[in-house]
Amino acid sequence: MAKQKAVLGLPMEDAKIRTKALECIAKFPGVRLMSIVGNQLTVEGEGIDPVLMTLKLRKKIRSTQIQTVETDESKNQEKQD
């Protein structure tokens, strides 16, 4: 499995929402690292599914969007070019 990095955009109005988001994402298999910067939640891991994460967060928090998804394979291809 290749490492993936997904950035999800969601409203981080208070600490309660941040806690809900982190608890929800931490339950997914393959998640290694989570961080929140502003209104963006960055998730890194192997074999993560950003679509399922977004659907789960929409049920808990409402407005959630996938902003970017990167894999190590795409980074390696850019370096080779």
C-alpha positions in Angstrom: 0.0 0.0 0.0 1.2 3.5 -0.8 1.1 6.3 1.7 -1.6 8.8 1.2 -2.3 12.3 2.4 -5.8 13.9 2.3 -6.8 17.4 3.3 -10.4 17.8 4.3 -12.0 21.2 4.7 -14.6 21.6 7.5 -15.8 24.4 9.8 -13.7 24.4 13.0 -15.8 26.8 15.1 -14.9 25.5 18.6 -13.0 22.8 20.4 -16.0 20.5 20.5 -16.1 20.2 16.7 -12.3 19.6 16.5 -12.6 16.8 19.1 -15.5 15.2 17.2 -13.6 15.3 13.9 -10.4 13.8 15.4 -12.3 11.1 17.2 -14.2 10.2 14.1 -11.1 10.0 11.8 -9.0 8.2 14.4 -11.3 5.1 14.1 -10.4 4.6 10.4 -7.9 1.8 9.6 -4.5 2.9 8.3 -4.6 6.4 9.8 -1.1 7.4 11.1 -1.2 11.1 11.5 -3.9 13.8 11.9 -3.4 17.5 12.2 -5.7 20.6 12.2 -4.6 23.9 10.8 -7.3 26.6 10.5 -10.3 25.0 8.8 -8.3 22.1 7.3 -7.9 18.6 8.7 -4.9 16.8 7.3 -4.9 13.0 7.5 -1.9 10.8 6.6 -1.7 7.0 6.4 -1.7 3.9 4.3 -4.8 2.8 2.5 -7.0 5.5 3.8 -10.3 6.3 2.1 -11.0 10.1 2.0 -14.5 9.6 0.5 -15.6 7.4 3.4 -14.0 9.9 5.9 -15.9 12.8 4.3 -19.2 10.9 4.4 -18.7 10.0 8.1 -17.8 13.6 9.0 -20.8 15.0 7.1 -23.0 12.9 9.3 -21.3 14.2 12.5 -20.4 17.8 11.6 -22.3 18.6 8.4 -20.3 20.7 5.9 -17.1 18.7 4.9 -15.2 18.8 1.6 -12.2 17.0 0.1 -9.7 19.6 -0.8 -6.7 17.5 -1.9 -5.6 13.9 -2.0 -1.9 12.9 -2.7 -0.1 9.6 -2.8 3.6 8.8 -2.7 3.3 7.4 -6.2 2.3 10.8 -7.6 5.2 12.5 -5.8 7.6 9.9 -7.3 6.3 10.5 -10.8 6.8 14.2 -10.4 10.4 13.8 -9.3 11.2 11.5 -12.3 10.0 14.1 -14.8 
